[in-house]
Amino acid sequence: MGKFTKEMVDDYADKLLIGLTPEENQMVLDEFDIIDKNIDIINKIDGISSVEPMSWCLDDFEFELREDIPEEPIDIDLLLQNCDDYRVCEVKVPKVVD
């Protein structure tokens, strides 16, 4: 597929049920030009064609869960000593949403 054209962008916009002004269409075309230039740079990297694509960014990620060892809970009164304001066993915090 070659470069994107104004007609192609308008056609895709129509299929997506969004209307584009001529300025927005040009903005999309400019963005695709930038993307094309970046892809060209990536394609010039030595050996890039032999790199196997990743299906997931954490394929080699390994982890081991620690053994779950029950411990004695910390006394709630001791924990609440760190709070400015609390009621019964609930910490009072400032309101952040109206």
N, C-alpha and C positions, 0 to 999 in steps of 0.2 A: 504494500500500500504506500502511495506517495504522500506528499504533504497534505495536510488538511486544507480544505478550501472554505470560503465563505458559505457556499451552498451546502457543504457537508455539515458545518456547524449549525446552520439554520435547520437542516433536516433533522439532526439529532435533537435540537432544542424543541422542534415541533413534536417529535415522538415522545419527548419527556414532558410535554405540555407546559413548557416554559417559553415565554416570548423573550427574544433578545433584541435590544436596540442595535443599530449599526455599531455604536461605540462598544457595547458589550461583546458583540460578535468579534470585533477587532481585538479586544482584550483577550478573548479565548484563543484566537489565532496567534497572538503574540506569546501567550503562555505555552502553546504547543510548540512554537519555534524554540523557546528556551528549553523545553523538555527534549526536543529532538537534538539540540546541540549538546546537552548533557549526556544523552544516550550515545551520541557519536564519540564523546570523550571516553565514556566507559568502554565502548567497543574497541578502543585503541589500546587498552591495557593488555600488555603481553600475557598470553596464556588464558585470557578471560573465557575463551570458548571451551576450554577443557575443565572449567570449574563446574562442579555439579550443583544445580540449584538446591537450596534448602527448602524443605516443606514446612519447617518450624524453626524459629530462631534459637530454641533451646534443645535441639536434638541431643547434644552431648551432655546435657545437664543431668547430673546424678546427685541424689541426696539420700540420706539415711535418717530415718526418724529415730529420735532418742527413745529410750524406754520410758514409759509413763510411770513415774514413781510418785505415789500419793505423799503429800507432805501435810503437816499441820497447817491449817489456815492462820493467817495473821489476824490478831485481835482487831475487830472493827473499831473499837475506841482508840486504839493506838493509831490506826490509819487516819481516822477523822481528826486527829490532832494537827494534821497538816492542812486542814481546810479552814478557810476564813469563815464560811457559813454553811451550816448543814441543819437538816431537820430529821430527826430520828436517825435513819441510816442512809439518807440521801444527801448528796452534796448539792448545794445551791450554787448555780452558775449564772452569769449575766445572760440576759435575753439577747439573742443574736439575730432573730428573725421576727419581723412584725407580722 
